[in-house]
Amino acid sequence: MSIKIGEFIHPTSVEEALKYKGKPNVMFVAGSTAVGKVESINVKKMVNLLTLPLAFVEKEGNIIRIGATTPLDDVENSPAIKKYLPILIDAVRHVGAWGIKTMATMGGAVATAFPWSDVIPALLVLDASLTISRRGGRLTLSMEEFISKRISMLKSCIIEYIEIEIPQTTNWGFEKYAHSSFDIAMLNIAYLKTEDNLRVAVGARPGIAKRLKNFEKHRDILEGVKEAELKDDARASKWWREQVLSSRLKELVS
């Protein structure tokens, strides 16, 4: 791996960091775990987002906010999240080794949106929203909207925090299917269920996680599997993914 960085920038405010957005040959990093996937780095400036005041977990009424630079390990050990958002705790527990979780951040998990992400399916069924900053001011988006626009949005925006309304249910689940506890997922499934509402998200399809909204509405197993748009990859076959998902969807509607 070849690394060449002209200058490190350590902004102390979001406004200062935004000055570097859209400029050529500039790289933004936080936990930097995704940097290991890059074959080489040759940039004039590397902007360190960890110096921003965005590492926090706070509860206000029935809302929990998680700052973008909050490490996943802090999320996993947050008393508020343990009490009110246990599905998120369960998802974060499945994210690799402890060393990775001390570095990887919530904002990074959302921004990279890796197809095998364990965090994104949980955030989707929690109906999480993102507050992002750009030169024109702040903007709040749903997780689904951000994922669909993230590549273009990250060119000019910085994620500030994730906001989640505390769900009024204890019927939830997160399941990861992988070769080992430290391996990335071959398939992951998150769900949240109330008396009259069901939310289901599927990740490692092998595409980026998505909500199965037609299935949530109609409870049709075959249509739910079709909606997930499962495919083959080196880790698992389309057939295997379909069998696992079909089985789990049947249990959810039974």
Residue frames as qw, qx, qy, qz and C-alpha x, y, z in Angstrom:
[[0.000, 0.888, 0.460, 0.000, 0.00, 0.00, 0.00],
 [0.430, 0.232, 0.016, 0.872, 1.38, 3.40, -1.03],
 [0.213, -0.851, -0.450, 0.169, 0.52, 6.41, 1.15],
 [0.381, 0.134, 0.030, 0.914, 1.35, 10.02, 0.35],
 [0.160, -0.853, -0.496, 0.027, -0.38, 12.83, 2.26],
 [0.346, 0.571, -0.047, 0.743, 0.63, 16.44, 1.81],
 [0.087, -0.315, 0.384, -0.863, -1.04, 17.91, 4.90],
 [0.268, -0.432, -0.848, 0.153, -3.25, 16.81, 7.77],
 [0.215, -0.428, -0.056, -0.876, -6.14, 19.14, 8.62],
 [0.271, -0.303, -0.833, 0.375, -7.73, 19.03, 12.08],
 [0.208, -0.497, -0.235, -0.809, -10.89, 21.19, 11.97],
 [0.048, -0.099, -0.744, 0.660, -12.59, 22.11, 15.23],
 [0.459, 0.383, 0.361, -0.716, -16.00, 22.94, 13.74],
 [0.614, 0.418, 0.662, 0.099, -18.24, 21.51, 11.05],
 [0.326, 0.925, 0.076, -0.181, -18.18, 24.88, 9.28],
 [0.140, -0.751, 0.577, 0.288, -14.39, 24.72, 9.07],
 [0.525, -0.071, 0.826, 0.190, -14.45, 21.15, 7.74],
 [0.566, 0.655, 0.491, -0.098, -17.03, 22.05, 5.08],
 [0.130, 0.865, -0.269, -0.403, -14.56, 24.50, 3.52],
 [0.176, -0.443, 0.819, 0.320, -12.65, 21.50, 2.17],
 [0.608, 0.341, 0.707, -0.119, -15.66, 19.73, 0.68],
 [0.607, 0.756, 0.235, -0.064, -15.69, 19.69, -3.10],
 [0.037, 0.860, -0.464, -0.208, -12.02, 20.58, -3.36],
 [0.851, 0.375, -0.367, -0.032, -9.77, 18.35, -5.47],
 [0.615, 0.304, -0.614, 0.391, -7.30, 15.91, -3.93],
 [0.294, -0.413, 0.499, -0.703, -8.82, 16.07, -0.42],
 [0.566, -0.159, -0.805, -0.076, -9.74, 13.01, 1.65],
 [0.494, -0.518, 0.232, -0.659, -11.98, 12.96, 4.74],
 [0.580, 0.001, -0.803, 0.136, -11.43, 10.33, 7.44],
 [0.589, -0.619, 0.149, -0.497, -12.76, 9.53, 10.91],
 [0.838, -0.386, 0.379, -0.068, -12.08, 6.03, 12.27],
 [0.203, 0.681, -0.629, -0.314, -10.12, 5.24, 9.09],
 [0.653, -0.091, 0.750, -0.058, -11.08, 1.54, 9.07],
 [0.740, 0.599, 0.288, -0.101, -12.20, 1.85, 5.44],
 [0.147, 0.857, -0.443, -0.220, -8.78, 3.23, 4.44],
 [0.482, -0.353, 0.795, 0.108, -7.39, -0.29, 4.64],
 [0.701, 0.426, 0.571, -0.010, -9.48, -1.22, 1.60],
 [0.388, 0.902, -0.098, -0.162, -7.74, 1.43, -0.54],
 [0.908, 0.186, 0.015, 0.376, -4.73, 0.24, -2.55],
 [0.515, 0.074, -0.072, 0.851, -2.98, 3.60, -2.47],
 [0.109, -0.908, -0.353, 0.195, -3.50, 7.13, -1.13],
 [0.461, 0.063, 0.134, 0.875, -2.06, 10.22, -2.75],
 [0.062, -0.871, -0.459, -0.162, -3.81, 13.37, -1.53],
 [0.239, 0.567, -0.176, 0.768, -2.83, 16.98, -0.88],
 [0.298, -0.368, 0.422, -0.773, -4.95, 17.20, 2.26],
 [0.456, -0.273, -0.847, -0.018, -6.45, 14.66, 4.65],
 [0.344, -0.482, 0.109, -0.799, -9.21, 16.09, 6.88],
 [0.267, -0.060, -0.896, 0.350, -9.54, 14.44, 10.28],
 [0.441, -0.519, -0.355, -0.640, -13.22, 14.50, 11.32],
 [0.657, -0.375, -0.600, 0.259, -12.44, 13.11, 14.78],
 [0.284, -0.058, -0.298, 0.910, -11.53, 16.61, 15.96],
 [0.326, -0.389, -0.296, -0.809, -15.14, 17.72, 15.45],
 [0.277, -0.124, 0.668, -0.680, -17.46, 17.75, 18.51],
 [0.708, 0.066, -0.330, -0.621, -19.60, 14.95, 17.12],
 [0.455, 0.046, -0.877, 0.145, -18.84, 12.03, 19.48],
 [0.316, -0.114, 0.504, -0.795, -21.90, 11.76, 21.74],
 [0.281, -0.370, -0.857, -0.225, -25.00, 9.78, 22.63],
 [0.135, 0.018, 0.385, -0.913, -27.85, 11.84, 24.05],
 [0.069, -0.495, -0.860, -0.103, -31.50, 11.31, 24.87],
 [0.153, 0.065, 0.124, -0.978, -34.10, 14.05, 24.60],
 [0.707, 0.109, 0.124, -0.688, -37.67, 12.97, 25.29],
 [0.893, 0.095, 0.430, -0.094, -38.34, 9.92, 23.13],
 [0.653, 0.730, -0.188, 0.069, -35.46, 10.70, 20.76],
 [0.741, -0.469, 0.284, 0.388, -31.90, 9.36, 20.87],
 [0.461, 0.862, -0.210, -0.025, -29.15, 11.11, 18.92],
 [0.854, -0.246, 0.250, 0.385, -25.81, 9.53, 18.09],
 [0.053, 0.865, -0.293, -0.404, -23.00, 11.77, 16.90],
 [0.805, 0.548, -0.205, -0.103, -21.32, 10.81, 13.64],
 [0.391, 0.596, -0.650, 0.264, -17.84, 10.34, 15.14],
 [0.691, -0.430, 0.431, -0.389, -19.06, 8.20, 18.05],
 [0.141, 0.358, -0.916, -0.116, -17.06, 4.93, 17.98],
 [0.715, -0.155, -0.548, -0.407, -19.12, 1.75, 17.65],
 [0.502, -0.083, -0.745, 0.430, -17.64, 0.53, 20.93],
 [0.084, 0.021, 0.382, -0.920, -19.12, 3.59, 22.69],
 [0.605, -0.082, -0.294, -0.735, -22.49, 2.84, 21.10],
 [0.687, -0.090, -0.719, -0.052, -22.35, -0.75, 22.30],
 [0.448, -0.187, -0.652, 0.583, -21.58, 0.37, 25.86],
 [0.165, -0.288, 0.016, -0.943, -24.00, 3.31, 26.03],
 [0.131, 0.217, 0.823, -0.507, -26.53, 2.89, 28.90],
 [0.462, 0.412, 0.132, -0.774, -29.20, 4.81, 26.95],
 [0.536, 0.335, -0.598, -0.493, -28.83, 2.64, 23.85],
 [0.155, 0.046, -0.975, 0.155, -28.76, -0.54, 25.92],
 [0.238, 0.301, 0.679, -0.626, -32.03, 0.49, 27.57],
 [0.475, 0.565, 0.215, -0.640, -33.95, 1.93, 24.62],
 [0.636, 0.604, -0.329, -0.350, -32.38, 0.54, 21.41],
 [0.677, -0.370, 0.636, 0.031, -31.22, -3.02, 22.17],
 [0.843, 0.457, 0.272, 0.080, -31.51, -4.04, 18.50],
 [0.356, 0.878, -0.277, 0.157, -28.73, -1.56, 17.69],
 [0.437, -0.643, 0.620, -0.103, -26.57, -3.02, 20.47],
 [0.854, 0.040, 0.519, 0.003, -27.10, -6.48, 18.98],
 [0.698, 0.704, 0.057, 0.117, -26.15, -5.29, 15.50],
 [0.086, 0.882, -0.433, 0.164, -22.99, -3.51, 16.69],
 [0.687, -0.449, 0.568, -0.066, -21.92, -6.61, 18.64],
 [0.879, 0.267, 0.379, 0.115, -21.69, -8.43, 15.32],
 [0.423, 0.890, -0.162, 0.059, -19.30, -5.89, 13.78],
 [0.625, 0.535, -0.460, 0.335, -15.90, -7.56, 13.61],
 [0.670, -0.153, -0.509, 0.518, -13.37, -7.55, 16.41],
 [0.353, -0.813, -0.314, 0.341, -13.19, -5.20, 19.38],
 [0.426, -0.336, 0.210, 0.813, -10.23, -3.32, 17.88],
 [0.129, 0.366, 0.572, 0.723, -12.28, -2.39, 14.84],
 [0.244, -0.776, -0.559, -0.161, -15.19, -1.18, 16.96],
 [0.431, -0.664, -0.162, 0.589, -12.94, 1.16, 18.95],
 [0.250, -0.231, 0.364, 0.867, -12.00, 2.89, 15.68],
 [0.012, 0.392, 0.712, 0.583, -15.03, 2.58, 13.40],
 [0.143, 0.167, 0.326, -0.919, -17.65, 5.30, 13.85],
 [0.420, 0.525, 0.682, -0.289, -21.41, 5.45, 13.39],
 [0.356, 0.783, -0.071, -0.505, -21.09, 8.11, 10.72],
 [0.032, 0.500, -0.783, -0.369, -18.47, 6.05, 8.94],
 [0.342, 0.143, 0.928, -0.041, -20.68, 2.96, 9.02],
 [0.444, 0.701, 0.449, -0.331, -23.43, 4.95, 7.31],
 [0.218, 0.801, -0.294, -0.474, -21.22, 6.87, 4.88],
 [0.074, -0.377, 0.866, 0.319, -19.37, 3.81, 3.57],
 [0.785, 0.192, 0.148, -0.570, -22.62, 1.78, 3.38],
 [0.032, 0.332, -0.922, -0.196, -20.80, -1.48, 2.78],
 [0.655, -0.080, -0.523, -0.540, -23.20, -4.14, 1.46],
 [0.646, -0.154, -0.728, 0.172, -22.39, -6.43, 4.39],
 [0.069, -0.395, 0.374, -0.836, -22.90, -3.70, 7.03],
 [0.322, -0.365, -0.848, 0.210, -24.51, -4.99, 10.24],
 [0.052, -0.332, -0.367, 0.868, -25.38, -1.47, 11.39],
 [0.231, 0.063, -0.340, -0.909, -27.45, -0.30, 8.41],
 [0.395, -0.326, -0.794, -0.328, -30.20, -2.97, 8.57],
 [0.320, -0.482, -0.656, 0.485, -30.82, -2.09, 12.24],
 [0.022, -0.318, -0.069, 0.945, -30.95, 1.64, 11.47],
 [0.254, -0.106, -0.605, -0.747, -33.40, 1.00, 8.62],
 [0.419, -0.468, -0.766, -0.136, -35.92, -0.86, 10.79],
 [0.300, -0.494, -0.462, 0.672, -35.48, 1.78, 13.51],
 [0.235, 0.852, 0.399, 0.243, -36.57, 4.34, 10.90],
 [0.500, -0.520, -0.021, 0.692, -33.47, 6.40, 11.68],
 [0.376, 0.903, 0.145, 0.146, -32.86, 9.79, 10.14],
 [0.679, -0.060, -0.001, 0.731, -29.60, 11.63, 9.45],
 [0.019, 0.978, 0.090, -0.189, -28.85, 15.28, 10.00],
 [0.729, 0.132, 0.195, 0.643, -26.15, 16.47, 7.63],
 [0.091, -0.835, -0.027, 0.541, -24.48, 19.82, 7.15],
 [0.609, 0.418, 0.358, 0.572, -23.66, 21.57, 3.91],
 [0.271, 0.033, -0.016, 0.962, -22.70, 25.11, 3.02],
 [0.275, -0.421, -0.359, -0.786, -26.35, 26.07, 2.70],
 [0.528, -0.392, 0.348, -0.668, -27.23, 24.80, 6.17],
 [0.316, -0.136, 0.915, -0.210, -28.52, 21.60, 7.76],
 [0.649, 0.094, -0.446, -0.609, -30.68, 18.96, 6.13],
 [0.526, -0.174, 0.761, -0.338, -32.47, 15.94, 7.62],
 [0.585, 0.260, -0.601, -0.479, -32.93, 12.80, 5.53],
 [0.932, -0.183, 0.193, -0.247, -34.26, 9.31, 6.13],
 [0.546, -0.409, 0.685, 0.254, -31.70, 6.50, 6.03],
 [0.677, 0.387, 0.600, 0.178, -33.18, 5.21, 2.78],
 [0.358, 0.928, 0.100, 0.016, -33.02, 8.60, 1.10],
 [0.219, -0.836, 0.469, 0.181, -29.43, 9.14, 2.21],
 [0.658, -0.160, 0.695, 0.242, -28.32, 5.72, 0.98],
 [0.624, 0.601, 0.473, 0.164, -29.84, 6.38, -2.44],
 [0.284, 0.938, 0.008, 0.201, -28.06, 9.75, -2.72],
 [0.670, -0.678, 0.102, 0.285, -24.97, 9.24, -0.55],
 [0.717, 0.082, 0.257, 0.643, -22.30, 9.28, -3.26],
 [0.220, 0.667, 0.226, 0.675, -23.35, 12.70, -4.54],
 [0.421, -0.868, -0.155, -0.214, -24.22, 14.06, -1.09],
 [0.777, -0.493, 0.026, 0.391, -20.88, 13.17, 0.51],
 [0.567, 0.379, 0.141, 0.718, -19.12, 15.36, -2.04],
 [0.011, 0.578, 0.017, 0.816, -20.59, 18.44, -0.36],
 [0.633, -0.611, -0.076, -0.469, -21.96, 17.30, 3.04],
 [0.194, 0.296, -0.822, 0.446, -20.82, 16.08, 6.44],
 [0.615, -0.464, -0.611, -0.185, -22.95, 13.79, 8.60],
 [0.152, -0.568, 0.404, -0.700, -23.52, 15.36, 12.02],
 [0.323, -0.147, 0.806, -0.473, -25.71, 12.88, 13.84],
 [0.336, -0.194, -0.853, -0.348, -28.19, 10.03, 13.58],
 [0.398, -0.131, 0.364, -0.832, -31.59, 10.47, 15.20],
 [0.346, -0.149, -0.909, -0.176, -33.84, 7.61, 16.29],
 [0.577, -0.374, 0.067, -0.723, -37.29, 7.69, 17.86],
 [0.204, -0.222, 0.902, -0.308, -37.48, 5.13, 20.66],
 [0.487, -0.115, -0.700, -0.510, -39.74, 2.29, 19.41],
 [0.583, -0.268, 0.394, -0.658, -42.66, 1.23, 21.59],
 [0.952, 0.069, -0.205, -0.218, -41.99, -2.49, 21.34],
 [0.452, -0.586, 0.672, 0.011, -39.75, -5.22, 22.69],
 [0.855, 0.248, 0.454, 0.030, -40.36, -7.48, 19.69],
 [0.325, 0.854, -0.358, -0.193, -37.24, -7.02, 17.60],
 [0.901, -0.161, 0.342, 0.214, -34.39, -9.07, 16.22],
 [0.298, 0.809, -0.455, -0.221, -31.09, -8.95, 14.39],
 [0.915, -0.085, 0.381, 0.098, -29.51, -12.01, 12.79],
 [0.208, 0.772, -0.529, -0.284, -26.18, -12.30, 11.03],
 [0.971, 0.094, 0.214, 0.043, -25.19, -15.32, 8.96],
 [0.229, 0.839, -0.493, -0.019, -21.42, -15.61, 8.47],
 [0.803, 0.220, -0.537, 0.136, -18.64, -18.21, 8.37],
 [0.555, -0.169, -0.552, 0.599, -17.33, -16.97, 11.74],
 [0.234, -0.823, -0.421, 0.301, -18.13, -14.35, 14.37],
 [0.265, -0.630, 0.167, 0.710, -15.46, -12.01, 12.95],
 [0.322, 0.145, 0.679, 0.644, -16.28, -12.55, 9.27],
 [0.297, 0.153, -0.089, -0.938, -18.48, -10.24, 7.19],
 [0.627, 0.221, 0.557, -0.498, -22.07, -11.31, 6.65],
 [0.131, 0.097, 0.859, 0.486, -23.34, -13.64, 3.96],
 [0.270, -0.583, -0.541, -0.542, -26.79, -12.35, 4.89],
 [0.114, -0.144, -0.629, 0.755, -28.21, -10.29, 7.72],
 [0.261, -0.570, -0.624, -0.466, -31.79, -9.60, 8.71],
 [0.034, -0.059, -0.508, 0.859, -33.26, -7.04, 11.09],
 [0.265, -0.536, -0.655, -0.463, -36.88, -6.69, 12.12],
 [0.081, 0.020, 0.486, -0.870, -39.03, -4.62, 14.44],
 [0.294, -0.376, -0.790, -0.385, -42.60, -5.67, 15.17],
 [0.260, -0.011, 0.448, -0.855, -45.54, -4.03, 16.94],
 [0.479, 0.324, 0.733, -0.359, -49.20, -5.02, 17.10],
 [0.581, 0.715, 0.350, -0.171, -50.01, -3.35, 13.76],
 [0.320, 0.882, -0.325, -0.120, -46.62, -2.65, 12.20],
 [0.899, -0.151, 0.288, 0.292, -43.73, -4.73, 10.88],
 [0.262, 0.883, -0.356, -0.156, -40.42, -3.49, 9.56],
 [0.911, -0.094, 0.318, 0.244, -37.90, -5.79, 7.92],
 [0.254, 0.865, -0.387, -0.194, -34.50, -4.99, 6.41],
 [0.961, 0.029, 0.196, 0.196, -32.12, -7.34, 4.63],
 [0.019, 0.879, -0.428, -0.210, -28.40, -6.76, 4.13],
 [0.268, -0.416, 0.830, 0.258, -25.53, -8.58, 2.38],
 [0.748, 0.392, 0.311, -0.437, -28.00, -9.42, -0.41],
 [0.667, -0.253, -0.159, 0.683, -25.12, -9.00, -1.52],
 [0.163, 0.642, 0.167, 0.730, -26.21, -5.40, -2.24],
 [0.020, -0.230, 0.413, -0.881, -26.61, -2.58, 0.30],
 [0.035, 0.332, 0.862, -0.381, -29.30, -3.29, 2.92],
 [0.264, -0.211, -0.344, -0.876, -32.88, -2.39, 2.04],
 [0.454, 0.093, 0.579, -0.671, -36.30, -2.34, 3.70],
 [0.000, -0.204, -0.914, -0.352, -38.84, -4.84, 2.39],
 [0.274, 0.131, 0.250, -0.919, -41.75, -2.39, 2.34],
 [0.622, 0.013, -0.474, -0.623, -44.04, -4.39, 0.08],
 [0.537, -0.104, -0.826, 0.136, -43.60, -7.43, 2.31],
 [0.052, -0.085, -0.576, 0.811, -44.25, -5.28, 5.39],
 [0.448, 0.102, 0.009, -0.888, -47.56, -4.22, 3.87],
 [0.763, 0.111, -0.360, -0.526, -48.82, -7.41, 2.24],
 [0.593, -0.403, 0.663, -0.216, -46.98, -10.14, 4.25],
 [0.911, 0.378, -0.049, -0.155, -46.47, -12.21, 1.08],
 [0.723, -0.470, 0.421, 0.281, -43.43, -14.50, 1.54],
 [0.722, 0.298, 0.428, 0.455, -42.65, -15.08, -2.14],
 [0.245, 0.894, 0.146, 0.346, -42.99, -11.39, -2.94],
 [0.446, -0.870, 0.202, 0.059, -40.79, -10.55, 0.05],
 [0.756, -0.233, 0.447, 0.417, -38.00, -12.81, -1.17],
 [0.551, 0.576, 0.378, 0.471, -38.34, -11.34, -4.66],
 [0.044, -0.982, -0.077, -0.164, -38.30, -7.80, -3.28],
 [0.624, -0.680, 0.259, 0.285, -34.98, -8.49, -1.53],
 [0.590, 0.764, -0.257, -0.047, -33.31, -8.94, -4.96],
 [0.695, -0.517, 0.484, 0.122, -30.93, -11.61, -3.69],
 [0.639, 0.672, -0.362, -0.100, -27.98, -12.65, -5.85],
 [0.945, -0.064, -0.096, 0.307, -24.98, -14.99, -5.98],
 [0.110, 0.893, -0.413, 0.144, -21.52, -13.95, -4.86],
 [0.481, 0.408, -0.742, 0.225, -18.33, -15.63, -3.65],
 [0.183, -0.264, 0.714, -0.622, -19.72, -16.01, -0.11],
 [0.435, 0.239, 0.783, -0.375, -23.13, -17.52, -0.73],
 [0.099, 0.237, 0.773, 0.580, -25.52, -18.49, -3.48],
 [0.381, -0.165, -0.143, -0.899, -28.75, -16.77, -4.39],
 [0.677, -0.252, -0.636, -0.274, -30.57, -20.04, -3.65],
 [0.507, -0.207, -0.654, 0.522, -29.13, -20.26, -0.12],
 [0.010, 0.011, 0.226, -0.974, -30.01, -16.64, 0.64],
 [0.514, -0.192, -0.363, -0.753, -33.55, -17.17, -0.63],
 [0.658, -0.264, -0.705, -0.009, -34.03, -20.26, 1.54],
 [0.364, -0.184, -0.549, 0.730, -32.81, -18.50, 4.70],
 [0.160, -0.014, 0.047, -0.986, -34.83, -15.35, 4.08],
 [0.563, -0.231, -0.548, -0.575, -37.98, -17.27, 3.18],
 [0.582, -0.281, -0.726, 0.235, -37.75, -19.25, 6.40],
 [0.227, -0.192, -0.424, 0.856, -37.32, -16.15, 8.53],
 [0.290, -0.088, -0.184, -0.935, -40.13, -14.24, 6.82],
 [0.587, -0.303, -0.685, -0.307, -42.49, -17.14, 7.45],
 [0.474, -0.314, -0.646, 0.509, -41.65, -17.02, 11.15],
 [0.058, -0.068, -0.170, 0.981, -42.29, -13.27, 11.25],
 [0.456, -0.103, -0.262, -0.844, -45.80, -13.54, 9.88],
 [0.514, -0.201, -0.831, -0.069, -46.79, -16.70, 11.74]]
